């Protein structure tokens, strides 16, 4: 009995997707000029993009209502502010409103300090945090830092072009580089937090017969097992070879007196025949 039910659910889902695509195609044809002149592939891509936007969760918007004695108050934009606030708490992985207000206040204080404390920029920061789907308060705090660090680094980069004084340009460049390194470190920290501290260790062994790197999780085979047949025969079973002629087997060089010239070699054939003996 369950199989027909699943088949019906799949058919209903397919029908829903078809209705959404038809609706999106009709809306695009109505809003975009020269829609019929676009290639079919581009029309399908735009339709799919609009359907994804419809399926995505709508972002939560807030507006700055007042600010007195250094404390800002915010209001939810849209119907049912209470429901929107509860949803914002859930998006920020908080069971109370205090941590959410604290993070919004931090973002607002930073943006106000750089002259960007409007509702537009505050909502952009909130949308970023919501899109990352934080799992706990630690991730919310890290994401807040990530947004501010990224904004500060881009701000430093953008000011480099308008700084005609070379020392100022150098200082802004150094500041931007430091902030970008911090931003990358924050991203790596977030990735480690979501991995749960797990590390993947990959051992790379190089086969010297072909010079090709072989990746393996764990290889305990001694390196001499990878040696070629010629190398094994040349070095023997123990892997040791005889010392070269004229060298000390213990590794010390052969001493040569600097005051002596090359010694004349005896004629082996002359001595073997006995010639010249009295």
Buried (B, 14 or more C-beta within 10 A) or exposed (E): EEEEEEEEEEEEEEEEEEEBBEBBBEEBEEEEEEBEEBEEEEBEEBBEEBBEEEEEEEBBBBEBEEEEEEEBEBEBBEEEEEEBBEBBBEBBBBEEEEBBBBBBBBBBEBBBEEEBBBBEBBBBBBBBBBEBEBEEBEBBBBBBBBBBBBBBBBBBBEBBEEBEEEEEBEBBBEBBEEBBEBBEEBBEBBEEBEEEEEEEEEEEEEEEEEEEEEEEEEBEEEEEEBBEEEBEEEBEEEEEEEEEEEEEEEEEEEEEEEEEEEEEEEEEEEEEEEEEEE
